[in-house]
Amino acid sequence: MLRIKGRVGEWPVDLTVEMDAEDWAQLAAHLPLEAPPAVASPAPVGSSADALWPLALQLLQRAGSLEGPQLLGELAALAGSDAAGKRLLVRLRHSAQVRVESGADAPLYRWIG
């Protein structure tokens, strides 16, 4: 048995699918035999991410405070990719120079120096 719960748009979904051994075997026959691709590892120390770190700090310092989505967009533009922007955002979240507050719609990143 397989249960699927969630939402499709505005509609709640709670679906139960009953499968016997033959159904599972057919499903398994369609799965790839090779191993899944390796998950990208974080950028090594001494990489371009370290070169961008002072720029990320300056960006928030100049702004004073920014909501998470706006800050992520600016960091992604600075870093050249969404993934690199997210890494900088996580690093800012854990920086002693930044305070993250709950905003109305999104977290607010505030420079505290």
HELIX and SHEET records of a PDB file:
HELIX    1   1 ALA A   21  ALA A   29  1                                   9    
HELIX    2   2 SER A   48  ALA A   63  1                                  16    
HELIX    3   3 GLY A   68  ALA A   79  1                                  12    
HELIX    4   4 ASP A   82  ARG A   93  1                                  12    
SHEET    1   A 2 LEU A   2  VAL A   8  0                                        
SHEET    2   A 2 TRP A  11  VAL A  17 -1                                        
SHEET    1   B 3 SER A  65  GLU A  67  0                                        
SHEET    2   B 3 PRO A 107  TRP A 111 -1                                        
SHEET    3   B 3 VAL A  98  SER A 102 -1                                        
END                                                                             
